[in-house]
Amino acid sequence: MATHAQPCTWPTTSFLPPLPPPLADDPVAAARLAELQGPLADYTSQVVGEAATTLDGERIDIRNRETNLGNAMCDAILAYAQRHTGLLGGSNAGRPAVCLLNGGVFRASIPAGNVTQGDCLAVTPYGENDAESIATEFGALCLPC
């Protein structure tokens, strides 16, 4: 192992400008935020389903291999496509369908037990928390083969 005669040092000056002072709290915004906390807590605590096991949405897994959360989401998208679009009917009826979904959509896992709206928002926090939005906004492809 090589050793250095002199220790390594870093410059003590920064090339970044100093941060501005923090902003003062806005009492109107704080009051509105407090007003919304109750309805938001009510919404996020609503139970929308149940998971028999943890649904794996961890970044290292979902972006590198198939996971049960990805499978569940694609199943929901395919069910939506079958019920609400003509994509899988008509001349495509009876043909197998494929759902491809970008793993970057997922931001969290869902623990086993009751699944809440809050869990769903944690998995897809950018507003695409339903099958229709995911299918249209994130390029999920439900294609008959």
N, CA, C and O atoms as a GROMACS GRO file, in nm:
protein
  580
    1MET      N    1   0.084  -0.117   0.000
    1MET     CA    2   0.000   0.000   0.000
    1MET      C    3   0.088   0.124   0.000
    1MET      O    4   0.182   0.135   0.079
    2ALA      N    5   0.057   0.215  -0.090
    2ALA     CA    6   0.135   0.338  -0.100
    2ALA      C    7   0.094   0.437   0.008
    2ALA      O    8  -0.022   0.444   0.045
    3THR      N    9   0.191   0.511   0.057
    3THR     CA   10   0.161   0.618   0.153
    3THR      C   11   0.210   0.749   0.094
    3THR      O   12   0.301   0.752   0.012
    4HIS      N   13   0.149   0.855   0.135
    4HIS     CA   14   0.185   0.989   0.087
    4HIS      C   15   0.267   1.060   0.193
    4HIS      O   16   0.241   1.046   0.313
    5ALA      N   17   0.363   1.133   0.149
    5ALA     CA   18   0.446   1.209   0.242
    5ALA      C   19   0.364   1.319   0.309
    5ALA      O   20   0.386   1.352   0.426
    6GLN      N   21   0.270   1.377   0.233
    6GLN     CA   22   0.187   1.484   0.289
    6GLN      C   23   0.041   1.440   0.283
    6GLN      O   24   0.000   1.376   0.186
    7PRO      N   25  -0.038   1.475   0.383
    7PRO     CA   26  -0.180   1.437   0.378
    7PRO      C   27  -0.254   1.514   0.268
    7PRO      O   28  -0.217   1.626   0.233
    8CYS      N   29  -0.357   1.451   0.215
    8CYS     CA   30  -0.440   1.518   0.115
    8CYS      C   31  -0.528   1.621   0.185
    8CYS      O   32  -0.581   1.595   0.293
    9THR      N   33  -0.543   1.736   0.123
    9THR     CA   34  -0.630   1.839   0.180
    9THR      C   35  -0.724   1.890   0.071
    9THR      O   36  -0.695   1.878  -0.048
   10TRP      N   37  -0.834   1.944   0.113
   10TRP     CA   38  -0.932   2.003   0.022
   10TRP      C   39  -0.932   2.154   0.042
   10TRP      O   40  -0.906   2.203   0.152
   11PRO      N   41  -0.962   2.227  -0.064
   11PRO     CA   42  -0.967   2.373  -0.047
   11PRO      C   43  -1.074   2.412   0.054
   11PRO      O   44  -1.179   2.348   0.063
   12THR      N   45  -1.046   2.515   0.128
   12THR     CA   46  -1.141   2.560   0.230
   12THR      C   47  -1.243   2.657   0.174
   12THR      O   48  -1.340   2.690   0.243
   13THR      N   49  -1.224   2.703   0.052
   13THR     CA   50  -1.321   2.794  -0.008
   13THR      C   51  -1.416   2.715  -0.096
   13THR      O   52  -1.380   2.612  -0.152
   14SER      N   53  -1.538   2.764  -0.107
   14SER     CA   54  -1.639   2.698  -0.189
   14SER      C   55  -1.658   2.775  -0.318
   14SER      O   56  -1.646   2.898  -0.321
   15PHE      N   57  -1.685   2.703  -0.423
   15PHE     CA   58  -1.714   2.766  -0.551
   15PHE      C   59  -1.862   2.797  -0.566
   15PHE      O   60  -1.903   2.860  -0.663
   16LEU      N   61  -1.942   2.752  -0.470
   16LEU     CA   62  -2.086   2.776  -0.474
   16LEU      C   63  -2.119   2.905  -0.399
   16LEU      O   64  -2.054   2.937  -0.299
   17PRO      N   65  -2.219   2.978  -0.447
   17PRO     CA   66  -2.257   3.099  -0.374
   17PRO      C   67  -2.321   3.061  -0.240
   17PRO      O   68  -2.374   2.951  -0.227
   18PRO      N   69  -2.317   3.150  -0.144
   18PRO     CA   70  -2.379   3.118  -0.015
   18PRO      C   71  -2.531   3.107  -0.030
   18PRO      O   72  -2.591   3.171  -0.117
   19LEU      N   73  -2.591   3.026   0.055
   19LEU     CA   74  -2.737   3.011   0.054
   19LEU      C   75  -2.803   3.136   0.109
   19LEU      O   76  -2.749   3.200   0.200
   20PRO      N   77  -2.918   3.173   0.054
   20PRO     CA   78  -2.989   3.288   0.110
   20PRO      C   79  -3.046   3.252   0.247
   20PRO      O   80  -3.057   3.134   0.280
   21PRO      N   81  -3.082   3.352   0.326
   21PRO     CA   82  -3.141   3.321   0.457
   21PRO      C   83  -3.276   3.252   0.437
   21PRO      O   84  -3.342   3.274   0.336
   22PRO      N   85  -3.318   3.170   0.533
   22PRO     CA   86  -3.447   3.101   0.520
   22PRO      C   87  -3.563   3.201   0.514
   22PRO      O   88  -3.557   3.309   0.572
   23LEU      N   89  -3.666   3.161   0.443
   23LEU     CA   90  -3.785   3.245   0.434
   23LEU      C   91  -3.867   3.235   0.562
   23LEU      O   92  -3.867   3.131   0.629
   24ALA      N   93  -3.934   3.340   0.595
   24ALA     CA   94  -4.022   3.339   0.712
   24ALA      C   95  -4.146   3.257   0.679
   24ALA      O   96  -4.190   3.253   0.564
   25ASP      N   97  -4.201   3.191   0.780
   25ASP     CA   98  -4.324   3.114   0.759
   25ASP      C   99  -4.435   3.208   0.714
   25ASP      O  100  -4.448   3.320   0.763
   26ASP      N  101  -4.515   3.158   0.621
   26ASP     CA  102  -4.630   3.233   0.572
   26ASP      C  103  -4.752   3.186   0.651
   26ASP      O  104  -4.792   3.071   0.636
   27PRO      N  105  -4.810   3.270   0.735
   27PRO     CA  106  -4.922   3.226   0.820
   27PRO      C  107  -5.044   3.182   0.739
   27PRO      O  108  -5.116   3.092   0.784
   28VAL      N  109  -5.069   3.241   0.624
   28VAL     CA  110  -5.183   3.200   0.540
   28VAL      C  111  -5.159   3.060   0.485
   28VAL      O  112  -5.249   2.976   0.488
   29ALA      N  113  -5.039   3.036   0.436
   29ALA     CA  114  -5.006   2.903   0.383
   29ALA      C  115  -5.008   2.799   0.495
   29ALA      O  116  -5.057   2.688   0.475
   30ALA      N  117  -4.956   2.834   0.612
   30ALA     CA  118  -4.955   2.741   0.725
   30ALA      C  119  -5.097   2.706   0.768
   30ALA      O  120  -5.125   2.591   0.801
   31ALA      N  121  -5.186   2.803   0.769
   31ALA     CA  122  -5.325   2.778   0.806
   31ALA      C  123  -5.393   2.686   0.704
   31ALA      O  124  -5.467   2.596   0.741
   32ARG      N  125  -5.367   2.710   0.576
   32ARG     CA  126  -5.426   2.627   0.471
   32ARG      C  127  -5.373   2.484   0.479
   32ARG      O  128  -5.449   2.388   0.462
   33LEU      N  129  -5.245   2.469   0.505
   33LEU     CA  130  -5.185   2.337   0.520
   33LEU      C  131  -5.248   2.263   0.638
   33LEU      O  132  -5.280   2.144   0.626
   34ALA      N  133  -5.264   2.330   0.749
   34ALA     CA  134  -5.328   2.268   0.866
   34ALA      C  135  -5.471   2.227   0.834
   34ALA      O  136  -5.518   2.122   0.879
   35GLU      N  137  -5.540   2.309   0.757
   35GLU     CA  138  -5.678   2.279   0.718
   35GLU      C  139  -5.686   2.153   0.632
   35GLU      O  140  -5.783   2.077   0.642
   36LEU      N  141  -5.587   2.130   0.548
   36LEU     CA  142  -5.588   2.014   0.458
   36LEU      C  143  -5.537   1.886   0.522
   36LEU      O  144  -5.560   1.777   0.469
   37GLN      N  145  -5.470   1.896   0.636
   37GLN     CA  146  -5.414   1.777   0.701
   37GLN      C  147  -5.521   1.674   0.736
   37GLN      O  148  -5.499   1.554   0.716
   38GLY      N  149  -5.635   1.716   0.788
   38GLY     CA  150  -5.741   1.623   0.827
   38GLY      C  151  -5.796   1.544   0.708
   38GLY      O  152  -5.794   1.421   0.712
   39PRO      N  153  -5.844   1.612   0.602
   39PRO     CA  154  -5.894   1.538   0.487
   39PRO      C  155  -5.788   1.451   0.421
   39PRO      O  156  -5.818   1.342   0.373
   40LEU      N  157  -5.664   1.497   0.419
   40LEU     CA  158  -5.557   1.417   0.360
   40LEU      C  159  -5.533   1.291   0.442
   40LEU      O  160  -5.515   1.183   0.386
   41ALA      N  161  -5.532   1.303   0.573
   41ALA     CA  162  -5.514   1.187   0.660
   41ALA      C  163  -5.630   1.089   0.643
   41ALA      O  164  -5.610   0.968   0.640
   42ASP      N  165  -5.753   1.143   0.631
   42ASP     CA  166  -5.870   1.056   0.608
   42ASP      C  167  -5.855   0.979   0.477
   42ASP      O  168  -5.883   0.860   0.472
   43TYR      N  169  -5.813   1.048   0.372
   43TYR     CA  170  -5.798   0.986   0.241
   43TYR      C  171  -5.688   0.880   0.241
   43TYR      O  172  -5.709   0.768   0.195
   44THR      N  173  -5.571   0.914   0.293
   44THR     CA  174  -5.458   0.821   0.286
   44THR      C  175  -5.476   0.700   0.375
   44THR      O  176  -5.409   0.598   0.355
   45SER      N  177  -5.564   0.707   0.473
   45SER     CA  178  -5.587   0.592   0.561
   45SER      C  179  -5.697   0.498   0.510
   45SER      O  180  -5.720   0.393   0.569
   46GLN      N  181  -5.765   0.535   0.401
   46GLN     CA  182  -5.869   0.448   0.345
   46GLN      C  183  -5.808   0.317   0.296
   46GLN      O  184  -5.711   0.317   0.221
   47VAL      N  185  -5.865   0.205   0.341
   47VAL     CA  186  -5.820   0.073   0.297
   47VAL      C  187  -5.884   0.042   0.162
   47VAL      O  188  -6.006   0.049   0.147
   48VAL      N  189  -5.799   0.008   0.064
   48VAL     CA  190  -5.848  -0.019  -0.071
   48VAL      C  191  -5.826  -0.164  -0.112
   48VAL      O  192  -5.869  -0.205  -0.220
   49GLY      N  193  -5.760  -0.242  -0.028
   49GLY     CA  194  -5.735  -0.382  -0.061
   49GLY      C  195  -5.652  -0.447   0.046
   49GLY      O  196  -5.629  -0.390   0.152
   50GLU      N  197  -5.608  -0.568   0.015
   50GLU     CA  198  -5.525  -0.643   0.109
   50GLU      C  199  -5.418  -0.718   0.032
   50GLU      O  200  -5.445  -0.777  -0.072
   51ALA      N  201  -5.296  -0.716   0.085
   51ALA     CA  202  -5.184  -0.789   0.024
   51ALA      C  203  -5.149  -0.907   0.114
   51ALA      O  204  -5.124  -0.890   0.233
   52ALA      N  205  -5.148  -1.026   0.055
   52ALA     CA  206  -5.114  -1.146   0.132
   52ALA      C  207  -4.965  -1.152   0.165
   52ALA      O  208  -4.925  -1.218   0.261
   53THR      N  209  -4.885  -1.083   0.087
   53THR     CA  210  -4.740  -1.077   0.108
   53THR      C  211  -4.691  -0.938   0.070
   53THR      O  212  -4.765  -0.862   0.007
   54THR      N  213  -4.570  -0.904   0.106
   54THR     CA  214  -4.514  -0.775   0.067
   54THR      C  215  -4.503  -0.769  -0.085
   54THR      O  216  -4.454  -0.863  -0.148
   55LEU      N  217  -4.548  -0.659  -0.143
   55LEU     CA  218  -4.537  -0.636  -0.287
   55LEU      C  219  -4.410  -0.556  -0.310
   55LEU      O  220  -4.401  -0.440  -0.267
   56ASP      N  221  -4.314  -0.616  -0.376
   56ASP     CA  222  -4.179  -0.564  -0.386
   56ASP      C  223  -4.166  -0.455  -0.493
   56ASP      O  224  -4.176  -0.483  -0.613
   57GLY      N  225  -4.145  -0.332  -0.448
   57GLY     CA  226  -4.122  -0.221  -0.538
   57GLY      C  227  -3.988  -0.155  -0.512
   57GLY      O  228  -3.965  -0.041  -0.554
   58GLU      N  229  -3.898  -0.225  -0.443
   58GLU     CA  230  -3.768  -0.168  -0.412
   58GLU      C  231  -3.690  -0.143  -0.540
   58GLU      O  232  -3.688  -0.227  -0.630
   59ARG      N  233  -3.625  -0.030  -0.547
   59ARG     CA  234  -3.556   0.015  -0.669
   59ARG      C  235  -3.462  -0.091  -0.727
   59ARG      O  236  -3.466  -0.118  -0.846
   60ILE      N  237  -3.379  -0.150  -0.643
   60ILE     CA  238  -3.281  -0.247  -0.692
   60ILE      C  239  -3.350  -0.368  -0.755
   60ILE      O  240  -3.297  -0.427  -0.848
   61ASP      N  241  -3.466  -0.403  -0.705
   61ASP     CA  242  -3.539  -0.519  -0.758
   61ASP      C  243  -3.624  -0.483  -0.879
   61ASP      O  244  -3.611  -0.544  -0.985
   62ILE      N  245  -3.710  -0.383  -0.864
   62ILE     CA  246  -3.808  -0.351  -0.968
   62ILE      C  247  -3.742  -0.303  -1.097
   62ILE      O  248  -3.800  -0.317  -1.205
   63ARG      N  249  -3.623  -0.247  -1.087
   63ARG     CA  250  -3.555  -0.199  -1.208
   63ARG      C  251  -3.463  -0.303  -1.270
   63ARG      O  252  -3.402  -0.278  -1.375
   64ASN      N  253  -3.452  -0.418  -1.208
   64ASN     CA  254  -3.361  -0.520  -1.259
   64ASN      C  255  -3.424  -0.656  -1.285
   64ASN      O  256  -3.363  -0.741  -1.350
   65ARG      N  257  -3.545  -0.678  -1.235
   65ARG     CA  258  -3.608  -0.808  -1.255
   65ARG      C  259  -3.759  -0.796  -1.237
   65ARG      O  260  -3.810  -0.692  -1.195
   66GLU      N  261  -3.826  -0.902  -1.268
   66GLU     CA  262  -3.971  -0.908  -1.249
   66GLU      C  263  -4.000  -0.914  -1.099
   66GLU      O  264  -3.933  -0.987  -1.026
   67THR      N  265  -4.102  -0.839  -1.053
   67THR     CA  266  -4.143  -0.847  -0.912
   67THR      C  267  -4.294  -0.864  -0.905
   67THR      O  268  -4.366  -0.841  -1.002
   68ASN      N  269  -4.340  -0.904  -0.788
   68ASN     CA  270  -4.484  -0.924  -0.770
   68ASN      C  271  -4.561  -0.792  -0.777
   68ASN      O  272  -4.677  -0.792  -0.818
   69LEU      N  273  -4.501  -0.680  -0.738
   69LEU     CA  274  -4.569  -0.551  -0.751
   69LEU      C  275  -4.583  -0.513  -0.898
   69LEU      O  276  -4.689  -0.465  -0.939
   70GLY      N  277  -4.479  -0.533  -0.977
   70GLY     CA  278  -4.487  -0.507  -1.121
   70GLY      C  279  -4.593  -0.595  -1.186
   70GLY      O  280  -4.668  -0.548  -1.271
   71ASN      N  281  -4.598  -0.721  -1.146
   71ASN     CA  282  -4.699  -0.812  -1.201
   71ASN      C  283  -4.840  -0.766  -1.163
   71ASN      O  284  -4.930  -0.767  -1.247
   72ALA      N  285  -4.858  -0.725  -1.038
   72ALA     CA  286  -4.990  -0.679  -0.994
   72ALA      C  287  -5.033  -0.554  -1.070
   72ALA      O  288  -5.149  -0.541  -1.110
   73MET      N  289  -4.939  -0.462  -1.091
   73MET     CA  290  -4.972  -0.339  -1.164
   73MET      C  291  -5.008  -0.371  -1.309
   73MET      O  292  -5.106  -0.317  -1.361
   74CYS      N  293  -4.931  -0.458  -1.373
   74CYS     CA  294  -4.964  -0.494  -1.512
   74CYS      C  295  -5.098  -0.568  -1.519
   74CYS      O  296  -5.174  -0.547  -1.614
   75ASP      N  297  -5.127  -0.653  -1.421
   75ASP     CA  298  -5.258  -0.719  -1.418
   75ASP      C  299  -5.370  -0.615  -1.410
   75ASP      O  300  -5.473  -0.629  -1.477
   76ALA      N  301  -5.351  -0.511  -1.328
   76ALA     CA  302  -5.452  -0.405  -1.316
   76ALA      C  303  -5.466  -0.329  -1.447
   76ALA      O  304  -5.577  -0.294  -1.487
   77ILE      N  305  -5.355  -0.302  -1.514
   77ILE     CA  306  -5.359  -0.229  -1.641
   77ILE      C  307  -5.430  -0.312  -1.747
   77ILE      O  308  -5.512  -0.260  -1.823
   78LEU      N  309  -5.398  -0.441  -1.754
   78LEU     CA  310  -5.465  -0.527  -1.852
   78LEU      C  311  -5.614  -0.538  -1.824
   78LEU      O  312  -5.696  -0.536  -1.916
   79ALA      N  313  -5.651  -0.549  -1.696
   79ALA     CA  314  -5.794  -0.554  -1.660
   79ALA      C  315  -5.862  -0.424  -1.702
   79ALA      O  316  -5.973  -0.427  -1.755
   80TYR      N  317  -5.796  -0.311  -1.678
   80TYR     CA  318  -5.852  -0.182  -1.720
   80TYR      C  319  -5.869  -0.179  -1.873
   80TYR      O  320  -5.974  -0.138  -1.923
   81ALA      N  321  -5.768  -0.222  -1.945
   81ALA     CA  322  -5.773  -0.221  -2.092
   81ALA      C  323  -5.886  -0.310  -2.143
   81ALA      O  324  -5.953  -0.275  -2.240
   82GLN      N  325  -5.907  -0.423  -2.078
   82GLN     CA  326  -6.015  -0.513  -2.120
   82GLN      C  327  -6.152  -0.453  -2.094
   82GLN      O  328  -6.243  -0.467  -2.176
   83ARG      N  329  -6.168  -0.386  -1.981
   83ARG     CA  330  -6.300  -0.334  -1.943
   83ARG      C  331  -6.334  -0.199  -2.007
   83ARG      O  332  -6.451  -0.172  -2.034
   84HIS      N  333  -6.234  -0.115  -2.031
   84HIS     CA  334  -6.263   0.024  -2.066
   84HIS      C  335  -6.210   0.070  -2.202
   84HIS      O  336  -6.229   0.186  -2.238
   85THR      N  337  -6.144  -0.018  -2.276
   85THR     CA  338  -6.095   0.020  -2.408
   85THR      C  339  -6.130  -0.088  -2.508
   85THR      O  340  -6.167  -0.198  -2.469
   86GLY      N  341  -6.120  -0.058  -2.633
   86GLY     CA  342  -6.143  -0.157  -2.736
   86GLY      C  343  -6.015  -0.226  -2.780
   86GLY      O  344  -6.016  -0.305  -2.874
   87LEU      N  345  -5.904  -0.196  -2.712
   87LEU     CA  346  -5.774  -0.245  -2.753
   87LEU      C  347  -5.765  -0.398  -2.755
   87LEU      O  348  -5.703  -0.455  -2.844
   88LEU      N  349  -5.827  -0.463  -2.658
   88LEU     CA  350  -5.814  -0.608  -2.648
   88LEU      C  351  -5.938  -0.682  -2.695
   88LEU      O  352  -5.950  -0.803  -2.675
   89GLY      N  353  -6.031  -0.610  -2.756
   89GLY     CA  354  -6.152  -0.674  -2.806
   89GLY      C  355  -6.155  -0.674  -2.958
   89GLY      O  356  -6.052  -0.658  -3.022
   90GLY      N  357  -6.273  -0.692  -3.013
   90GLY     CA  358  -6.289  -0.688  -3.158
   90GLY      C  359  -6.204  -0.792  -3.228
   90GLY      O  360  -6.205  -0.909  -3.191
   91SER      N  361  -6.129  -0.749  -3.328
   91SER     CA  362  -6.046  -0.842  -3.403
   91SER      C  363  -5.930  -0.895  -3.321
   91SER      O  364  -5.866  -0.993  -3.360
   92ASN      N  365  -5.900  -0.831  -3.206
   92ASN     CA  366  -5.792  -0.878  -3.119
   92ASN      C  367  -5.841  -0.972  -3.009
   92ASN      O  368  -5.761  -1.024  -2.932
   93ALA      N  369  -5.973  -0.994  -3.000
   93ALA     CA  370  -6.029  -1.078  -2.895
   93ALA      C  371  -5.967  -1.217  -2.903
   93ALA      O  372  -5.952  -1.274  -3.011
   94GLY      N  373  -5.933  -1.270  -2.787
   94GLY     CA  374  -5.878  -1.404  -2.780
   94GLY      C  375  -5.728  -1.412  -2.803
   94GLY      O  376  -5.667  -1.516  -2.779
   95ARG      N  377  -5.668  -1.304  -2.848
   95ARG     CA  378  -5.523  -1.303  -2.868
   95ARG      C  379  -5.455  -1.272  -2.735
   95ARG      O  380  -5.510  -1.196  -2.655
   96PRO      N  381  -5.338  -1.327  -2.710
   96PRO     CA  382  -5.269  -1.295  -2.584
   96PRO      C  383  -5.229  -1.148  -2.580
   96PRO      O  384  -5.204  -1.087  -2.684
   97ALA      N  385  -5.224  -1.092  -2.461
   97ALA     CA  386  -5.187  -0.952  -2.443
   97ALA      C  387  -5.060  -0.943  -2.359
   97ALA      O  388  -5.032  -1.031  -2.277
   98VAL      N  389  -4.986  -0.837  -2.379
   98VAL     CA  390  -4.862  -0.814  -2.307
   98VAL      C  391  -4.868  -0.674  -2.245
   98VAL      O  392  -4.915  -0.580  -2.308
   99CYS      N  393  -4.822  -0.662  -2.121
   99CYS     CA  394  -4.811  -0.533  -2.056
   99CYS      C  395  -4.665  -0.509  -2.024
   99CYS      O  396  -4.602  -0.588  -1.954
  100LEU      N  397  -4.610  -0.400  -2.076
  100LEU     CA  398  -4.472  -0.360  -2.046
  100LEU      C  399  -4.479  -0.230  -1.969
  100LEU      O  400  -4.546  -0.136  -2.011
  101LEU      N  401  -4.411  -0.223  -1.857
  101LEU     CA  402  -4.419  -0.106  -1.771
  101LEU      C  403  -4.279  -0.070  -1.724
  101LEU      O  404  -4.204  -0.156  -1.678
  102ASN      N  405  -4.243   0.056  -1.736
  102ASN     CA  406  -4.114   0.106  -1.693
  102ASN      C  407  -4.101   0.093  -1.542
  102ASN      O  408  -4.188   0.140  -1.468
  103GLY      N  409  -3.994   0.030  -1.495
  103GLY     CA  410  -3.972   0.012  -1.352
  103GLY      C  411  -3.953   0.143  -1.277
  103GLY      O  412  -3.964   0.146  -1.154
  104GLY      N  413  -3.925   0.252  -1.348
  104GLY     CA  414  -3.909   0.382  -1.284
  104GLY      C  415  -4.038   0.441  -1.230
  104GLY      O  416  -4.035   0.539  -1.156
  105VAL      N  417  -4.152   0.382  -1.267
  105VAL     CA  418  -4.281   0.427  -1.216
  105VAL      C  419  -4.292   0.402  -1.065
  105VAL      O  420  -4.357   0.478  -0.994
  106PHE      N  421  -4.228   0.297  -1.018
  106PHE     CA  422  -4.246   0.251  -0.881
  106PHE      C  423  -4.147   0.319  -0.786
  106PHE      O  424  -4.029   0.330  -0.816
  107ARG      N  425  -4.197   0.363  -0.672
  107ARG     CA  426  -4.112   0.431  -0.575
  107ARG      C  427  -4.111   0.367  -0.437
  107ARG      O  428  -4.037   0.412  -0.350
  108ALA      N  429  -4.191   0.262  -0.414
  108ALA     CA  430  -4.195   0.200  -0.281
  108ALA      C  431  -4.257   0.062  -0.291
  108ALA      O  432  -4.318   0.027  -0.392
  109SER      N  433  -4.240  -0.014  -0.187
  109SER     CA  434  -4.306  -0.144  -0.174
  109SER      C  435  -4.436  -0.126  -0.097
  109SER      O  436  -4.460  -0.021  -0.037
  110ILE      N  437  -4.520  -0.228  -0.100
  110ILE     CA  438  -4.643  -0.228  -0.021
  110ILE      C  439  -4.631  -0.344   0.078
  110ILE      O  440  -4.616  -0.459   0.036
  111PRO      N  441  -4.637  -0.315   0.208
  111PRO     CA  442  -4.623  -0.423   0.306
  111PRO      C  443  -4.745  -0.514   0.307
  111PRO      O  444  -4.854  -0.474   0.267
  112ALA      N  445  -4.725  -0.637   0.352
  112ALA     CA  446  -4.836  -0.732   0.365
  112ALA      C  447  -4.940  -0.675   0.461
  112ALA      O  448  -4.907  -0.605   0.556
  113GLY      N  449  -5.066  -0.707   0.434
  113GLY     CA  450  -5.176  -0.660   0.519
  113GLY      C  451  -5.266  -0.565   0.441
  113GLY      O  452  -5.270  -0.568   0.318
  114ASN      N  453  -5.336  -0.482   0.515
  114ASN     CA  454  -5.426  -0.386   0.450
  114ASN      C  455  -5.346  -0.289   0.364
  114ASN      O  456  -5.242  -0.238   0.405
  115VAL      N  457  -5.397  -0.264   0.244
  115VAL     CA  458  -5.337  -0.168   0.152
  115VAL      C  459  -5.422  -0.042   0.156
  115VAL      O  460  -5.544  -0.047   0.139
  116THR      N  461  -5.357   0.071   0.179
  116THR     CA  462  -5.430   0.198   0.190
  116THR      C  463  -5.403   0.287   0.069
  116THR      O  464  -5.312   0.262  -0.010
  117GLN      N  465  -5.484   0.391   0.057
  117GLN     CA  466  -5.459   0.491  -0.047
  117GLN      C  467  -5.319   0.550  -0.027
  117GLN      O  468  -5.251   0.581  -0.125
  118GLY      N  469  -5.276   0.565   0.097
  118GLY     CA  470  -5.142   0.617   0.125
  118GLY      C  471  -5.034   0.525   0.070
  118GLY      O  472  -4.932   0.573   0.019
  119ASP      N  473  -5.054   0.394   0.081
  119ASP     CA  474  -4.959   0.299   0.023
  119ASP      C  475  -4.952   0.317  -0.128
  119ASP      O  476  -4.843   0.320  -0.186
  120CYS      N  477  -5.067   0.330  -0.192
  120CYS     CA  478  -5.072   0.348  -0.337
  120CYS      C  479  -5.003   0.478  -0.378
  120CYS      O  480  -4.932   0.481  -0.479
  121LEU      N  481  -5.022   0.583  -0.302
  121LEU     CA  482  -4.956   0.710  -0.332
  121LEU      C  483  -4.805   0.701  -0.311
  121LEU      O  484  -4.730   0.767  -0.382
  122ALA      N  485  -4.761   0.620  -0.216
  122ALA     CA  486  -4.617   0.603  -0.194
  122ALA      C  487  -4.553   0.528  -0.310
  122ALA      O  488  -4.440   0.556  -0.348
  123VAL      N  489  -4.626   0.432  -0.368
  123VAL     CA  490  -4.573   0.355  -0.481
  123VAL      C  491  -4.565   0.442  -0.605
  123VAL      O  492  -4.464   0.439  -0.676
  124THR      N  493  -4.668   0.518  -0.633
  124THR     CA  494  -4.672   0.604  -0.752
  124THR      C  495  -4.709   0.745  -0.709
  124THR      O  496  -4.824   0.786  -0.725
  125PRO      N  497  -4.613   0.821  -0.655
  125PRO     CA  498  -4.644   0.950  -0.594
  125PRO      C  499  -4.665   1.066  -0.692
  125PRO      O  500  -4.692   1.178  -0.649
  126TYR      N  501  -4.653   1.042  -0.819
  126TYR     CA  502  -4.657   1.154  -0.914
  126TYR      C  503  -4.792   1.173  -0.979
  126TYR      O  504  -4.802   1.237  -1.083
  127GLY      N  505  -4.897   1.118  -0.920
  127GLY     CA  506  -5.031   1.140  -0.972
  127GLY      C  507  -5.079   1.030  -1.064
  127GLY      O  508  -5.195   1.031  -1.105
  128GLU      N  509  -4.994   0.936  -1.099
  128GLU     CA  510  -5.033   0.829  -1.189
  128GLU      C  511  -5.069   0.704  -1.110
  128GLU      O  512  -5.019   0.595  -1.138
  129ASN      N  513  -5.155   0.721  -1.010
  129ASN     CA  514  -5.184   0.610  -0.920
  129ASN      C  515  -5.309   0.531  -0.957
  129ASN      O  516  -5.374   0.473  -0.870
  130ASP      N  517  -5.342   0.529  -1.083
  130ASP     CA  518  -5.448   0.441  -1.128
  130ASP      C  519  -5.407   0.380  -1.261
  130ASP      O  520  -5.318   0.432  -1.330
  131ALA      N  521  -5.471   0.272  -1.297
  131ALA     CA  522  -5.431   0.197  -1.417
  131ALA      C  523  -5.440   0.283  -1.542
  131ALA      O  524  -5.354   0.274  -1.629
  132GLU      N  525  -5.544   0.365  -1.553
  132GLU     CA  526  -5.560   0.449  -1.673
  132GLU      C  527  -5.444   0.546  -1.688
  132GLU      O  528  -5.387   0.559  -1.796
  133SER      N  529  -5.409   0.615  -1.578
  133SER     CA  530  -5.300   0.712  -1.585
  133SER      C  531  -5.168   0.645  -1.618
  133SER      O  532  -5.092   0.694  -1.700
  134ILE      N  533  -5.142   0.532  -1.553
  134ILE     CA  534  -5.016   0.463  -1.580
  134ILE      C  535  -5.011   0.416  -1.724
  134ILE      O  536  -4.908   0.428  -1.790
  135ALA      N  537  -5.121   0.363  -1.772
  135ALA     CA  538  -5.124   0.312  -1.909
  135ALA      C  539  -5.104   0.424  -2.011
  135ALA      O  540  -5.043   0.400  -2.115
  136THR      N  541  -5.152   0.543  -1.982
  136THR     CA  542  -5.142   0.650  -2.080
  136THR      C  543  -5.021   0.740  -2.060
  136THR      O  544  -4.958   0.782  -2.157
  137GLU      N  545  -4.986   0.772  -1.936
  137GLU     CA  546  -4.880   0.869  -1.910
  137GLU      C  547  -4.741   0.809  -1.906
  137GLU      O  548  -4.644   0.880  -1.936
  138PHE      N  549  -4.728   0.684  -1.871
  138PHE     CA  550  -4.595   0.626  -1.854
  138PHE      C  551  -4.560   0.524  -1.959
  138PHE      O  552  -4.464   0.449  -1.943
  139GLY      N  553  -4.635   0.520  -2.067
  139GLY     CA  554  -4.596   0.436  -2.178
  139GLY      C  555  -4.612   0.288  -2.155
  139GLY      O  556  -4.542   0.208  -2.217
  140ALA      N  557  -4.701   0.249  -2.066
  140ALA     CA  558  -4.729   0.106  -2.053
  140ALA      C  559  -4.793   0.062  -2.185
  140ALA      O  560  -4.880   0.131  -2.238
  141LEU      N  561  -4.751  -0.049  -2.234
  141LEU     CA  562  -4.802  -0.097  -2.361
  141LEU      C  563  -4.884  -0.221  -2.338
  141LEU      O  564  -4.831  -0.324  -2.294
  142CYS      N  565  -5.012  -0.214  -2.366
  142CYS     CA  566  -5.098  -0.331  -2.359
  142CYS      C  567  -5.127  -0.371  -2.502
  142CYS      O  568  -5.218  -0.317  -2.565
  143LEU      N  569  -5.051  -0.463  -2.553
  143LEU     CA  570  -5.060  -0.494  -2.695
  143LEU      C  571  -5.104  -0.638  -2.716
  143LEU      O  572  -5.054  -0.729  -2.649
  144PRO      N  573  -5.197  -0.660  -2.807
  144PRO     CA  574  -5.227  -0.798  -2.844
  144PRO      C  575  -5.109  -0.854  -2.923
  144PRO      O  576  -5.053  -0.786  -3.008
  145CYS      N  577  -5.072  -0.977  -2.894
  145CYS     CA  578  -4.959  -1.040  -2.964
  145CYS      C  579  -5.002  -1.100  -3.095
  145CYS      O  580  -4.920  -1.157  -3.167
   0.00000   0.00000   0.00000
